[in-house]
Amino acid sequence: MSLLQCPIYSGNPFMWIFMLIGGIAVLVSGVLIAYYMHKDAIKRGINAEFWLVFGLLLNVFGLILYLIVRNNYNQERKE
């Protein structure tokens, strides 16, 4: 089977460049989100290593969950 007959091949020989750039963008955004969550968790006295790994694995979804949970920690401390 040649490359042109492959069902995965999209017809654009440079598609792998776009996939590589997208993968790097997702990786960099995940590292930045995890870094922010880790530093903020240290400042608030929350389990920072857990949130670091959580941010690396879930990226934006992890950040949204962290922001929700972070507010719950603030409410518990005030009461």
GIMOSUL-V240384 format. One record per residue. N is the residue number from 1. RES is the residue in three letters. PSI is psi as a letter, one per 40 degrees, with the letter a starting at -180 (* if undefined). Layout:
# GIMOSUL-V240384
n = {N;N}
res = {RES;RES}
psi = {PSI;PSI}
This chain:
# GIMOSUL-V240384
n = {1;2;3;4;5;6;7;8;9;10;11;12;13;14;15;16;17;18;19;20;21;22;23;24;25;26;27;28;29;30;31;32;33;34;35;36;37;38;39;40;41;42;43;44;45;46;47;48;49;50;51;52;53;54;55;56;57;58;59;60;61;62;63;64;65;66;67;68;69;70;71;72;73;74;75;76;77;78;79}
res = {MET;SER;LEU;LEU;GLN;CYS;PRO;ILE;TYR;SER;GLY;ASN;PRO;PHE;MET;TRP;ILE;PHE;MET;LEU;ILE;GLY;GLY;ILE;ALA;VAL;LEU;VAL;SER;GLY;VAL;LEU;ILE;ALA;TYR;TYR;MET;HIS;LYS;ASP;ALA;ILE;LYS;ARG;GLY;ILE;ASN;ALA;GLU;PHE;TRP;LEU;VAL;PHE;GLY;LEU;LEU;LEU;ASN;VAL;PHE;GLY;LEU;ILE;LEU;TYR;LEU;ILE;VAL;ARG;ASN;ASN;TYR;ASN;GLN;GLU;ARG;LYS;GLU}
psi = {h;i;d;d;e;h;e;d;h;e;e;h;e;e;d;d;d;d;d;d;d;d;d;d;d;d;d;d;d;d;d;d;d;d;d;d;d;d;d;d;d;d;d;e;f;i;g;d;d;d;d;d;d;d;d;d;d;e;b;d;d;d;d;d;d;d;d;d;d;d;d;d;d;d;d;d;d;d;*}
